[in-house]
Structure formats: structure tokens, C-alpha cells
Amino acid sequence: MADQAPVCATCGTTAPDPSLATITWTRGTENGRDTWTCDRCSRDHLRSIEGKLDSTWW
Ligand SMILES: [Zn+2]
């Protein structure tokens, strides 16, 4: 696996520290691809994520 900085699928920010992002960011799978949500967006959208895995909000 390449050490590629994750990009938040919600706000588009790039993880400043990939190794840290793998811990604090939320990883999901969308159409067979890894998608990332930063810690801030994870918090903001926690209800949406927990409620149902639906991509309509992004
Ligand atoms: Zn974000």
C-alpha cells in the first residue's frame, strides 16, 4: 500500500499526517474504493453515519 494522504470525502481536506489519519479518520468503502472522512466531519456527521450508510448527503 502506498503512503498516500487520505482526502476527506466530505470537506475535501487532505490529512496532514497519513499515519495519524488512519487512526483518527473514518474509513469507509464506496463502490469498492476506500473513502475517508476526517475526524471533524466524522463528528459532524456521526448521526448520519450511524443512522444509515447513505451517500445522498454528499
Ligand atoms: Zn472533512
PDB file of the backbone (N, CA, C, O) and the ligand in Angstrom, with CONECT records:
HET     ZN  A 101       1
ATOM      1  N   MET A   1       0.821  -1.204   0.000  1.00  0.00           N
ATOM      2  CA  MET A   1       0.000   0.000   0.000  1.00  0.00           C
ATOM      3  C   MET A   1       0.855   1.255   0.000  1.00  0.00           C
ATOM      4  O   MET A   1       1.847   1.342   0.725  1.00  0.00           O
ATOM      5  N   ALA A   2       0.476   2.203  -0.798  1.00  0.00           N
ATOM      6  CA  ALA A   2       1.206   3.457  -0.856  1.00  0.00           C
ATOM      7  C   ALA A   2       0.829   4.347   0.322  1.00  0.00           C
ATOM      8  O   ALA A   2      -0.314   4.352   0.779  1.00  0.00           O
ATOM      9  N   ASP A   3       1.788   5.075   0.786  1.00  0.00           N
ATOM     10  CA  ASP A   3       1.502   6.042   1.843  1.00  0.00           C
ATOM     11  C   ASP A   3       0.930   7.298   1.228  1.00  0.00           C
ATOM     12  O   ASP A   3       1.601   8.323   1.110  1.00  0.00           O
ATOM     13  N   GLN A   4      -0.316   7.193   0.842  1.00  0.00           N
ATOM     14  CA  GLN A   4      -0.963   8.323   0.197  1.00  0.00           C
ATOM     15  C   GLN A   4      -1.873   8.997   1.190  1.00  0.00           C
ATOM     16  O   GLN A   4      -2.640   8.340   1.893  1.00  0.00           O
ATOM     17  N   ALA A   5      -1.786  10.310   1.246  1.00  0.00           N
ATOM     18  CA  ALA A   5      -2.583  11.045   2.217  1.00  0.00           C
ATOM     19  C   ALA A   5      -4.063  10.912   1.895  1.00  0.00           C
ATOM     20  O   ALA A   5      -4.489  11.203   0.778  1.00  0.00           O
ATOM     21  N   PRO A   6      -4.838  10.476   2.864  1.00  0.00           N
ATOM     22  CA  PRO A   6      -6.285  10.388   2.642  1.00  0.00           C
ATOM     23  C   PRO A   6      -6.886  11.779   2.423  1.00  0.00           C
ATOM     24  O   PRO A   6      -6.420  12.773   2.980  1.00  0.00           O
ATOM     25  N   VAL A   7      -7.919  11.816   1.606  1.00  0.00           N
ATOM     26  CA  VAL A   7      -8.645  13.065   1.384  1.00  0.00           C
ATOM     27  C   VAL A   7     -10.069  12.872   1.868  1.00  0.00           C
ATOM     28  O   VAL A   7     -10.735  11.899   1.517  1.00  0.00           O
ATOM     29  N   CYS A   8     -10.521  13.807   2.674  1.00  0.00           N
ATOM     30  CA  CYS A   8     -11.863  13.707   3.227  1.00  0.00           C
ATOM     31  C   CYS A   8     -12.899  13.773   2.109  1.00  0.00           C
ATOM     32  O   CYS A   8     -12.883  14.682   1.280  1.00  0.00           O
ATOM     33  N   ALA A   9     -13.792  12.798   2.105  1.00  0.00           N
ATOM     34  CA  ALA A   9     -14.811  12.741   1.056  1.00  0.00           C
ATOM     35  C   ALA A   9     -15.892  13.798   1.286  1.00  0.00           C
ATOM     36  O   ALA A   9     -16.669  14.103   0.382  1.00  0.00           O
ATOM     37  N   THR A  10     -15.938  14.343   2.472  1.00  0.00           N
ATOM     38  CA  THR A  10     -16.997  15.289   2.796  1.00  0.00           C
ATOM     39  C   THR A  10     -16.557  16.726   2.574  1.00  0.00           C
ATOM     40  O   THR A  10     -17.263  17.491   1.918  1.00  0.00           O
ATOM     41  N   CYS A  11     -15.398  17.109   3.111  1.00  0.00           N
ATOM     42  CA  CYS A  11     -14.976  18.504   3.010  1.00  0.00           C
ATOM     43  C   CYS A  11     -13.772  18.667   2.086  1.00  0.00           C
ATOM     44  O   CYS A  11     -13.408  19.793   1.749  1.00  0.00           O
ATOM     45  N   GLY A  12     -13.157  17.581   1.676  1.00  0.00           N
ATOM     46  CA  GLY A  12     -12.077  17.648   0.709  1.00  0.00           C
ATOM     47  C   GLY A  12     -10.724  17.991   1.290  1.00  0.00           C
ATOM     48  O   GLY A  12      -9.771  18.207   0.542  1.00  0.00           O
ATOM     49  N   THR A  13     -10.617  18.046   2.612  1.00  0.00           N
ATOM     50  CA  THR A  13      -9.325  18.357   3.206  1.00  0.00           C
ATOM     51  C   THR A  13      -8.395  17.152   3.107  1.00  0.00           C
ATOM     52  O   THR A  13      -8.841  16.005   3.086  1.00  0.00           O
ATOM     53  N   THR A  14      -7.116  17.429   3.046  1.00  0.00           N
ATOM     54  CA  THR A  14      -6.133  16.360   2.969  1.00  0.00           C
ATOM     55  C   THR A  14      -5.529  16.131   4.342  1.00  0.00           C
ATOM     56  O   THR A  14      -5.204  17.078   5.059  1.00  0.00           O
ATOM     57  N   ALA A  15      -5.384  14.878   4.695  1.00  0.00           N
ATOM     58  CA  ALA A  15      -4.820  14.557   6.002  1.00  0.00           C
ATOM     59  C   ALA A  15      -3.393  15.072   6.097  1.00  0.00           C
ATOM     60  O   ALA A  15      -2.572  14.755   5.237  1.00  0.00           O
ATOM     61  N   PRO A  16      -3.076  15.857   7.120  1.00  0.00           N
ATOM     62  CA  PRO A  16      -1.713  16.356   7.271  1.00  0.00           C
ATOM     63  C   PRO A  16      -0.740  15.245   7.639  1.00  0.00           C
ATOM     64  O   PRO A  16       0.448  15.322   7.327  1.00  0.00           O
ATOM     65  N   ASP A  17      -1.238  14.234   8.290  1.00  0.00           N
ATOM     66  CA  ASP A  17      -0.389  13.126   8.713  1.00  0.00           C
ATOM     67  C   ASP A  17      -1.101  11.811   8.404  1.00  0.00           C
ATOM     68  O   ASP A  17      -1.979  11.392   9.159  1.00  0.00           O
ATOM     69  N   PRO A  18      -0.734  11.161   7.307  1.00  0.00           N
ATOM     70  CA  PRO A  18      -1.431   9.944   6.894  1.00  0.00           C
ATOM     71  C   PRO A  18      -1.466   8.880   7.965  1.00  0.00           C
ATOM     72  O   PRO A  18      -2.485   8.212   8.141  1.00  0.00           O
ATOM     73  N   SER A  19      -0.378   8.711   8.679  1.00  0.00           N
ATOM     74  CA  SER A  19      -0.347   7.658   9.683  1.00  0.00           C
ATOM     75  C   SER A  19      -1.292   7.970  10.835  1.00  0.00           C
ATOM     76  O   SER A  19      -1.876   7.071  11.441  1.00  0.00           O
ATOM     77  N   LEU A  20      -1.432   9.271  11.127  1.00  0.00           N
ATOM     78  CA  LEU A  20      -2.358   9.654  12.185  1.00  0.00           C
ATOM     79  C   LEU A  20      -3.793   9.570  11.683  1.00  0.00           C
ATOM     80  O   LEU A  20      -4.703   9.208  12.429  1.00  0.00           O
ATOM     81  N   ALA A  21      -3.982   9.906  10.426  1.00  0.00           N
ATOM     82  CA  ALA A  21      -5.329   9.902   9.857  1.00  0.00           C
ATOM     83  C   ALA A  21      -5.929   8.507   9.856  1.00  0.00           C
ATOM     84  O   ALA A  21      -7.140   8.342  10.007  1.00  0.00           O
ATOM     85  N   THR A  22      -5.091   7.517   9.689  1.00  0.00           N
ATOM     86  CA  THR A  22      -5.619   6.162   9.679  1.00  0.00           C
ATOM     87  C   THR A  22      -6.208   5.798  11.034  1.00  0.00           C
ATOM     88  O   THR A  22      -7.004   4.866  11.145  1.00  0.00           O
ATOM     89  N   ILE A  23      -5.811   6.538  12.063  1.00  0.00           N
ATOM     90  CA  ILE A  23      -6.337   6.273  13.401  1.00  0.00           C
ATOM     91  C   ILE A  23      -7.554   7.146  13.686  1.00  0.00           C
ATOM     92  O   ILE A  23      -8.565   6.679  14.209  1.00  0.00           O
ATOM     93  N   THR A  24      -7.433   8.425  13.329  1.00  0.00           N
ATOM     94  CA  THR A  24      -8.479   9.365  13.731  1.00  0.00           C
ATOM     95  C   THR A  24      -9.555   9.532  12.677  1.00  0.00           C
ATOM     96  O   THR A  24     -10.671   9.941  12.999  1.00  0.00           O
ATOM     97  N   TRP A  25      -9.253   9.233  11.458  1.00  0.00           N
ATOM     98  CA  TRP A  25     -10.250   9.379  10.404  1.00  0.00           C
ATOM     99  C   TRP A  25     -11.086   8.110  10.293  1.00  0.00           C
ATOM    100  O   TRP A  25     -10.701   7.032  10.745  1.00  0.00           O
ATOM    101  N   THR A  26     -12.235   8.288   9.677  1.00  0.00           N
ATOM    102  CA  THR A  26     -13.129   7.158   9.478  1.00  0.00           C
ATOM    103  C   THR A  26     -12.998   6.663   8.050  1.00  0.00           C
ATOM    104  O   THR A  26     -13.172   7.422   7.096  1.00  0.00           O
ATOM    105  N   ARG A  27     -12.692   5.386   7.916  1.00  0.00           N
ATOM    106  CA  ARG A  27     -12.586   4.823   6.579  1.00  0.00           C
ATOM    107  C   ARG A  27     -13.850   4.040   6.227  1.00  0.00           C
ATOM    108  O   ARG A  27     -14.376   3.266   7.026  1.00  0.00           O
ATOM    109  N   GLY A  28     -14.303   4.268   5.031  1.00  0.00           N
ATOM    110  CA  GLY A  28     -15.456   3.527   4.542  1.00  0.00           C
ATOM    111  C   GLY A  28     -15.151   3.004   3.159  1.00  0.00           C
ATOM    112  O   GLY A  28     -14.112   3.309   2.572  1.00  0.00           O
ATOM    113  N   THR A  29     -16.067   2.220   2.653  1.00  0.00           N
ATOM    114  CA  THR A  29     -15.887   1.699   1.306  1.00  0.00           C
ATOM    115  C   THR A  29     -17.085   2.091   0.463  1.00  0.00           C
ATOM    116  O   THR A  29     -18.234   1.836   0.822  1.00  0.00           O
ATOM    117  N   GLU A  30     -16.795   2.703  -0.641  1.00  0.00           N
ATOM    118  CA  GLU A  30     -17.844   3.159  -1.540  1.00  0.00           C
ATOM    119  C   GLU A  30     -17.521   2.655  -2.935  1.00  0.00           C
ATOM    120  O   GLU A  30     -16.509   3.040  -3.521  1.00  0.00           O
ATOM    121  N   ASN A  31     -18.375   1.798  -3.465  1.00  0.00           N
ATOM    122  CA  ASN A  31     -18.158   1.249  -4.800  1.00  0.00           C
ATOM    123  C   ASN A  31     -16.783   0.599  -4.933  1.00  0.00           C
ATOM    124  O   ASN A  31     -16.128   0.723  -5.968  1.00  0.00           O
ATOM    125  N   GLY A  32     -16.356  -0.089  -3.889  1.00  0.00           N
ATOM    126  CA  GLY A  32     -15.101  -0.793  -3.931  1.00  0.00           C
ATOM    127  C   GLY A  32     -13.884   0.067  -3.696  1.00  0.00           C
ATOM    128  O   GLY A  32     -12.757  -0.428  -3.697  1.00  0.00           O
ATOM    129  N   ARG A  33     -14.105   1.361  -3.492  1.00  0.00           N
ATOM    130  CA  ARG A  33     -12.978   2.259  -3.223  1.00  0.00           C
ATOM    131  C   ARG A  33     -13.010   2.697  -1.773  1.00  0.00           C
ATOM    132  O   ARG A  33     -14.071   2.829  -1.163  1.00  0.00           O
ATOM    133  N   ASP A  34     -11.818   2.919  -1.235  1.00  0.00           N
ATOM    134  CA  ASP A  34     -11.754   3.443   0.121  1.00  0.00           C
ATOM    135  C   ASP A  34     -12.141   4.915   0.126  1.00  0.00           C
ATOM    136  O   ASP A  34     -11.663   5.702  -0.691  1.00  0.00           O
ATOM    137  N   THR A  35     -12.989   5.262   1.032  1.00  0.00           N
ATOM    138  CA  THR A  35     -13.331   6.666   1.215  1.00  0.00           C
ATOM    139  C   THR A  35     -12.981   7.054   2.637  1.00  0.00           C
ATOM    140  O   THR A  35     -13.067   6.242   3.558  1.00  0.00           O
ATOM    141  N   TRP A  36     -12.584   8.309   2.804  1.00  0.00           N
ATOM    142  CA  TRP A  36     -12.162   8.771   4.112  1.00  0.00           C
ATOM    143  C   TRP A  36     -13.019   9.941   4.564  1.00  0.00           C
ATOM    144  O   TRP A  36     -13.450  10.772   3.765  1.00  0.00           O
ATOM    145  N   THR A  37     -13.249   9.979   5.854  1.00  0.00           N
ATOM    146  CA  THR A  37     -13.931  11.120   6.444  1.00  0.00           C
ATOM    147  C   THR A  37     -13.075  11.608   7.599  1.00  0.00           C
ATOM    148  O   THR A  37     -12.722  10.834   8.488  1.00  0.00           O
ATOM    149  N   CYS A  38     -12.746  12.883   7.585  1.00  0.00           N
ATOM    150  CA  CYS A  38     -11.844  13.405   8.612  1.00  0.00           C
ATOM    151  C   CYS A  38     -12.521  13.410   9.977  1.00  0.00           C
ATOM    152  O   CYS A  38     -13.738  13.259  10.086  1.00  0.00           O
ATOM    153  N   ASP A  39     -11.726  13.584  10.993  1.00  0.00           N
ATOM    154  CA  ASP A  39     -12.256  13.490  12.351  1.00  0.00           C
ATOM    155  C   ASP A  39     -13.344  14.528  12.603  1.00  0.00           C
ATOM    156  O   ASP A  39     -14.322  14.257  13.299  1.00  0.00           O
ATOM    157  N   ARG A  40     -13.169  15.702  12.039  1.00  0.00           N
ATOM    158  CA  ARG A  40     -14.162  16.743  12.254  1.00  0.00           C
ATOM    159  C   ARG A  40     -15.479  16.392  11.567  1.00  0.00           C
ATOM    160  O   ARG A  40     -16.549  16.514  12.164  1.00  0.00           O
ATOM    161  N   CYS A  41     -15.398  15.957  10.317  1.00  0.00           N
ATOM    162  CA  CYS A  41     -16.614  15.589   9.591  1.00  0.00           C
ATOM    163  C   CYS A  41     -17.256  14.351  10.207  1.00  0.00           C
ATOM    164  O   CYS A  41     -18.480  14.222  10.226  1.00  0.00           O
ATOM    165  N   SER A  42     -16.434  13.452  10.703  1.00  0.00           N
ATOM    166  CA  SER A  42     -16.972  12.265  11.351  1.00  0.00           C
ATOM    167  C   SER A  42     -17.847  12.664  12.518  1.00  0.00           C
ATOM    168  O   SER A  42     -18.900  12.075  12.761  1.00  0.00           O
ATOM    169  N   ARG A  43     -17.393  13.671  13.233  1.00  0.00           N
ATOM    170  CA  ARG A  43     -18.156  14.126  14.383  1.00  0.00           C
ATOM    171  C   ARG A  43     -19.445  14.820  13.920  1.00  0.00           C
ATOM    172  O   ARG A  43     -20.527  14.604  14.467  1.00  0.00           O
ATOM    173  N   ASP A  44     -19.283  15.661  12.891  1.00  0.00           N
ATOM    174  CA  ASP A  44     -20.439  16.407  12.398  1.00  0.00           C
ATOM    175  C   ASP A  44     -21.507  15.474  11.843  1.00  0.00           C
ATOM    176  O   ASP A  44     -22.705  15.721  11.982  1.00  0.00           O
ATOM    177  N   HIS A  45     -21.052  14.412  11.220  1.00  0.00           N
ATOM    178  CA  HIS A  45     -21.988  13.543  10.522  1.00  0.00           C
ATOM    179  C   HIS A  45     -22.178  12.214  11.233  1.00  0.00           C
ATOM    180  O   HIS A  45     -22.636  11.231  10.650  1.00  0.00           O
ATOM    181  N   LEU A  46     -21.816  12.211  12.498  1.00  0.00           N
ATOM    182  CA  LEU A  46     -21.888  10.961  13.238  1.00  0.00           C
ATOM    183  C   LEU A  46     -23.300  10.376  13.184  1.00  0.00           C
ATOM    184  O   LEU A  46     -23.478   9.173  12.998  1.00  0.00           O
ATOM    185  N   ARG A  47     -24.274  11.221  13.343  1.00  0.00           N
ATOM    186  CA  ARG A  47     -25.656  10.729  13.328  1.00  0.00           C
ATOM    187  C   ARG A  47     -26.000  10.148  11.970  1.00  0.00           C
ATOM    188  O   ARG A  47     -26.644   9.103  11.878  1.00  0.00           O
ATOM    189  N   SER A  48     -25.567  10.828  10.913  1.00  0.00           N
ATOM    190  CA  SER A  48     -25.866  10.339   9.575  1.00  0.00           C
ATOM    191  C   SER A  48     -25.192   9.001   9.329  1.00  0.00           C
ATOM    192  O   SER A  48     -25.781   8.085   8.756  1.00  0.00           O
ATOM    193  N   ILE A  49     -23.936   8.905   9.778  1.00  0.00           N
ATOM    194  CA  ILE A  49     -23.180   7.680   9.556  1.00  0.00           C
ATOM    195  C   ILE A  49     -23.789   6.537  10.358  1.00  0.00           C
ATOM    196  O   ILE A  49     -23.913   5.414   9.868  1.00  0.00           O
ATOM    197  N   GLU A  50     -24.163   6.835  11.581  1.00  0.00           N
ATOM    198  CA  GLU A  50     -24.716   5.777  12.413  1.00  0.00           C
ATOM    199  C   GLU A  50     -26.136   5.432  11.998  1.00  0.00           C
ATOM    200  O   GLU A  50     -26.557   4.278  12.074  1.00  0.00           O
ATOM    201  N   GLY A  51     -26.875   6.458  11.553  1.00  0.00           N
ATOM    202  CA  GLY A  51     -28.261   6.232  11.180  1.00  0.00           C
ATOM    203  C   GLY A  51     -28.378   5.254  10.035  1.00  0.00           C
ATOM    204  O   GLY A  51     -29.084   4.249  10.116  1.00  0.00           O
ATOM    205  N   LYS A  52     -27.677   5.567   8.978  1.00  0.00           N
ATOM    206  CA  LYS A  52     -27.687   4.662   7.838  1.00  0.00           C
ATOM    207  C   LYS A  52     -26.541   5.041   6.911  1.00  0.00           C
ATOM    208  O   LYS A  52     -26.190   6.214   6.781  1.00  0.00           O
ATOM    209  N   LEU A  53     -25.980   4.055   6.287  1.00  0.00           N
ATOM    210  CA  LEU A  53     -24.896   4.322   5.361  1.00  0.00           C
ATOM    211  C   LEU A  53     -25.487   4.763   4.026  1.00  0.00           C
ATOM    212  O   LEU A  53     -25.758   3.958   3.135  1.00  0.00           O
ATOM    213  N   ASP A  54     -25.672   6.070   3.930  1.00  0.00           N
ATOM    214  CA  ASP A  54     -26.295   6.610   2.744  1.00  0.00           C
ATOM    215  C   ASP A  54     -25.431   7.729   2.208  1.00  0.00           C
ATOM    216  O   ASP A  54     -24.969   8.579   2.969  1.00  0.00           O
ATOM    217  N   SER A  55     -25.210   7.739   0.919  1.00  0.00           N
ATOM    218  CA  SER A  55     -24.300   8.714   0.333  1.00  0.00           C
ATOM    219  C   SER A  55     -25.022   9.947  -0.181  1.00  0.00           C
ATOM    220  O   SER A  55     -24.384  10.837  -0.743  1.00  0.00           O
ATOM    221  N   THR A  56     -26.302  10.021  -0.010  1.00  0.00           N
ATOM    222  CA  THR A  56     -27.055  11.118  -0.619  1.00  0.00           C
ATOM    223  C   THR A  56     -26.652  12.459  -0.052  1.00  0.00           C
ATOM    224  O   THR A  56     -26.834  13.488  -0.702  1.00  0.00           O
ATOM    225  N   TRP A  57     -26.103  12.463   1.159  1.00  0.00           N
ATOM    226  CA  TRP A  57     -25.736  13.743   1.774  1.00  0.00           C
ATOM    227  C   TRP A  57     -24.394  14.252   1.298  1.00  0.00           C
ATOM    228  O   TRP A  57     -23.971  15.332   1.710  1.00  0.00           O
ATOM    229  N   TRP A  58     -23.731  13.528   0.468  1.00  0.00           N
ATOM    230  CA  TRP A  58     -22.514  14.049  -0.146  1.00  0.00           C
ATOM    231  C   TRP A  58     -22.457  13.685  -1.586  1.00  0.00           C
ATOM    232  O   TRP A  58     -21.500  14.038  -2.275  1.00  0.00           O
TER     233      TRP A  58
HETATM  234 ZN    ZN A 101     -13.824  16.503   6.429  1.00  0.00          ZN2+
END
